[in-house]
Amino acid sequence: MNDSAKIMEWYMLGGVDAVCGDTPFSIVPSGAENTPRMAENSAQTEYRPATTDLAQENNAARKSAKELCEKAQTLDDLREILERFEGCSLKFSANSTVFGYGNPDADVMIIGEAPGADEDRIGEPFVGRSGQLLDKMMSSIGLKRDDCYISNVLPWRPPGNRNPTDGEIAVCLPFLQRQIELVAPKILFLLGASAANSLLDNADTVAAMRGKAMEYSTSSGNKILALCSYHPAYLLRNSAQKAKSWNDLLYLREKIEEMKLLV
Ligand code: URA
């Protein structure tokens, strides 16, 4: 093994699985250079913005995302706008921008959290282990992947599959909200707390939300039925919850029939 392979192995053993940029930076907030050691190094080191600066940056990025999204008249426009958008740092550690996939006229839109490693590599949502389980779940109630439209709260993979931050979700949400307006589904099937909490603007658990008919309002005031269930990645780790997930799928099927949807 040569030296660079040894260094890579060392990083991987330490849990590093993504490169976040070419230039090293300190995670110590500005202001911390008041400590003697930091003051000594501050001339050479690039510091990350303090938390308040970060919040301001996120607010500005969210505002710009909203304005850009309003211009998108089609899903293709929106994809192009998203691919050019640089307001979320997750973009710089990801390999792909994972936009929604499926039938643009679908009655059922399925929403997860964020791409994982497989989705990041292939550039399509839900194609890894969670996606394979999702396909089986949908086919158990007679739905095919291509009948639905599938998307995520975040279009970029958080490094190491860490949980997305509130700031990242806030910046990326306008893109998902516009996708929902452009697809105009009759039912949203929200998988996991990130999707449900961000779209329904609450902090409830999946356990508290599942089995209920909730409502999502678009910016133009249209109401869409929203059903919530466990995320497939959670089901892969907690197979005892699959029985509840099966009940949620039957509830989805019941609503599809009640609303006479052609999926
Ligand atoms: N998990 C998600 O939430 N979305 C994907 O696309 C894949 C895994």
Residues whose N, C-alpha, C, O or C-beta is under 5 A from the ligand:
A	BS01	URA	G112 E113 A114 P115 G116 E119 P125 F126 S130 N152
